[in-house]
């Protein structure tokens, strides 16, 4: 490192940097955006599939010394998730996670929380959207210019090219599933 003025070639003209500069080296900036499922999510989804449950959401939190894994599951038969369902899933996942805890980055002192999807469950797959046609959802999408509460009218096609059809009053919108940033069912106490 040297304390010099270093001219750099730039497409719009030359730039001169002053101060401490690594002469001959350019800064390395890496930005990674990944939609790849984590190894833990893949293992959990496979275990739930064997038990005939669907993985609705998996979140990791807590601290490095005490990680928390929150898992939201749903029944495939359309019935409501019970406490017994959560206990069954928890017992099954604990054994699997204990065997692979180090490999999936949890260690031995993790906390596992299993629950139902809740009244404001996320909508992620075409199957989720089809199941809740006629219900209302809060949807965040650039096609809606942000977040809007809409009625789910239908779904065309299958993933990855599925298109969700939603309505807001007299207006209808066709939203490619891949362009929906976030969506959740809406629950109103007074309805």
C-alpha positions as CSV (number, residue, x, y, z in Angstrom):
1,X,0.0,0.0,0.0
2,X,1.3,3.4,-0.9
3,X,0.2,7.0,-0.2
4,X,0.0,8.2,-3.8
5,X,-2.4,9.7,-6.3
6,X,-3.4,6.9,-8.6
7,X,-5.0,7.7,-11.9
8,X,-7.6,5.0,-13.1
9,X,-9.0,4.6,-16.5
10,X,-12.8,4.8,-16.6
11,X,-15.2,4.7,-19.5
12,X,-16.4,8.3,-18.8
13,X,-12.9,9.7,-18.3
14,X,-10.0,9.4,-15.9
15,X,-10.4,9.3,-12.1
16,X,-7.7,10.1,-9.7
17,X,-7.7,8.5,-6.2
18,X,-5.7,10.0,-3.4
19,X,-4.7,8.5,-0.1
20,X,-3.8,4.9,0.5
21,X,-4.2,2.8,-2.6
22,X,-3.4,-0.7,-3.5
23,X,-1.6,0.1,-6.7
24,X,-2.3,-2.4,-9.4
25,X,-5.3,-4.0,-7.7
26,X,-9.0,-3.2,-8.1
27,X,-11.5,-3.6,-5.3
28,X,-13.4,-6.9,-5.4
29,X,-17.1,-6.6,-4.7
30,X,-19.3,-9.7,-4.9
31,X,-23.1,-9.6,-4.6
32,X,-24.8,-12.9,-4.4
33,X,-28.6,-13.3,-4.6
34,X,-29.7,-16.8,-4.2
35,X,-33.1,-18.5,-4.3
36,X,-31.4,-21.9,-3.7
37,X,-33.1,-23.8,-0.9
38,X,-30.8,-24.4,2.1
39,X,-29.7,-27.9,2.9
40,X,-31.8,-27.8,6.1
41,X,-34.9,-26.8,4.1
42,X,-34.4,-29.6,1.6
43,X,-34.0,-32.2,4.5
44,X,-37.1,-30.8,6.4
45,X,-39.3,-30.8,3.3
46,X,-38.4,-34.4,2.5
47,X,-39.1,-35.5,6.0
48,X,-42.4,-33.7,6.0
49,X,-43.3,-35.2,2.6
50,X,-42.8,-38.7,4.1
51,X,-45.2,-37.7,6.9
52,X,-47.8,-36.3,4.4
53,X,-47.3,-32.6,5.5
54,X,-46.3,-29.6,3.5
55,X,-43.6,-27.2,4.5
56,X,-45.2,-23.7,4.5
57,X,-42.3,-21.7,5.9
58,X,-38.9,-22.3,7.5
59,X,-37.1,-19.5,9.3
60,X,-33.8,-19.5,11.1
61,X,-33.0,-17.1,13.9
62,X,-31.6,-16.9,17.4
63,X,-27.9,-16.7,18.0
64,X,-24.9,-18.7,16.9
65,X,-24.8,-20.4,20.3
66,X,-28.6,-21.0,20.5
67,X,-30.1,-21.1,16.9
68,X,-33.8,-21.2,16.6
69,X,-35.5,-23.0,13.7
70,X,-39.2,-22.1,13.2
71,X,-41.1,-24.4,10.9
72,X,-44.7,-23.9,9.8
73,X,-46.5,-26.9,8.4
74,X,-49.8,-27.7,6.8
75,X,-51.8,-30.8,6.4
76,X,-52.4,-32.2,2.9
77,X,-55.9,-33.3,3.6
78,X,-57.0,-29.7,4.1
79,X,-57.9,-30.2,7.8
80,X,-56.6,-27.8,10.4
81,X,-53.2,-28.5,12.0
82,X,-53.6,-29.7,15.5
83,X,-51.2,-29.7,18.5
84,X,-50.9,-33.4,18.0
85,X,-49.7,-32.8,14.4
86,X,-47.1,-30.3,15.6
87,X,-45.9,-32.8,18.2
88,X,-45.7,-35.6,15.6
89,X,-43.7,-33.4,13.2
90,X,-41.4,-32.1,15.9
91,X,-40.5,-35.6,17.1
92,X,-39.8,-36.7,13.6
93,X,-37.7,-33.7,12.7
94,X,-35.7,-33.7,16.0
95,X,-34.3,-37.1,15.2
96,X,-33.4,-36.1,11.6
97,X,-31.9,-32.7,12.7
98,X,-29.9,-34.2,15.6
99,X,-28.3,-36.6,13.1
100,X,-27.4,-33.8,10.7
101,X,-27.2,-30.8,13.0
102,X,-23.5,-30.0,12.4
103,X,-23.9,-30.5,8.6
104,X,-26.8,-28.0,8.4
105,X,-25.1,-25.5,10.6
106,X,-27.1,-25.8,13.8
107,X,-24.9,-27.4,16.4
108,X,-26.3,-29.4,19.3
109,X,-28.1,-26.6,21.2
110,X,-30.8,-25.6,18.7
111,X,-34.4,-24.8,19.5
112,X,-37.1,-26.3,17.2
113,X,-40.5,-24.6,17.0
114,X,-43.2,-26.3,14.9
115,X,-46.6,-24.6,14.3
116,X,-49.5,-24.3,12.0
117,X,-49.4,-21.8,9.2
118,X,-51.7,-19.4,11.0
119,X,-54.5,-17.3,9.7
120,X,-52.0,-15.1,7.8
121,X,-50.2,-17.9,6.1
122,X,-47.8,-17.1,3.3
123,X,-48.7,-18.0,-0.3
124,X,-45.7,-19.3,-2.2
125,X,-46.7,-22.0,-4.6
126,X,-49.3,-22.3,-7.3
127,X,-50.9,-25.0,-5.2
128,X,-51.2,-22.6,-2.3
129,X,-52.9,-20.0,-4.5
130,X,-55.3,-22.6,-5.9
131,X,-56.3,-23.8,-2.5
132,X,-57.3,-20.4,-1.4
133,X,-59.3,-19.1,-4.4
134,X,-62.0,-16.8,-3.2
135,X,-60.0,-15.7,-0.2
136,X,-58.3,-12.3,0.3
137,X,-54.6,-11.9,0.3
138,X,-52.1,-9.1,0.9
139,X,-49.8,-9.2,-2.2
140,X,-46.6,-7.3,-2.8
141,X,-45.7,-7.0,-6.5
142,X,-44.3,-4.4,-8.8
143,X,-47.3,-5.1,-11.0
144,X,-49.5,-3.8,-8.2
145,X,-47.2,-0.8,-7.6
146,X,-46.4,-2.2,-4.1
147,X,-48.6,-4.0,-1.6
148,X,-52.3,-4.3,-2.1
149,X,-55.1,-6.4,-0.6
150,X,-56.8,-8.4,-3.3
151,X,-59.2,-11.3,-3.9
152,X,-57.7,-14.5,-5.3
153,X,-59.6,-15.3,-8.5
154,X,-57.6,-18.2,-10.0
155,X,-54.4,-19.6,-11.2
156,X,-53.4,-20.5,-14.7
157,X,-50.6,-23.0,-15.5
158,X,-48.1,-24.7,-13.3
159,X,-44.8,-23.7,-11.8
160,X,-42.5,-22.1,-12.7
161,X,-44.7,-20.3,-15.2
162,X,-47.9,-20.1,-13.2
163,X,-49.9,-16.9,-13.4
164,X,-52.1,-15.8,-10.4
165,X,-55.3,-13.9,-11.2
166,X,-56.4,-11.5,-8.5
167,X,-59.0,-8.8,-8.3
168,X,-59.5,-5.5,-6.6
169,X,-63.0,-4.2,-7.1
170,X,-63.6,-4.0,-10.8
171,X,-59.9,-4.4,-11.7
172,X,-58.2,-7.7,-12.4
173,X,-54.5,-8.4,-12.4
174,X,-52.5,-11.2,-13.9
175,X,-49.4,-11.7,-11.8
176,X,-46.7,-14.2,-12.8
177,X,-45.9,-16.2,-9.7
178,X,-42.2,-15.4,-10.0
179,X,-42.9,-11.7,-9.8
180,X,-44.8,-11.8,-6.5
181,X,-42.4,-10.6,-3.9
182,X,-44.6,-11.6,-0.9
183,X,-48.1,-12.7,-0.3
184,X,-50.1,-13.7,2.7
185,X,-53.7,-14.6,3.4
186,X,-55.6,-11.7,5.1
187,X,-57.7,-12.3,8.2
188,X,-60.3,-9.8,9.4
189,X,-61.9,-10.2,12.8
190,X,-65.0,-8.4,11.9
191,X,-65.9,-10.4,8.8
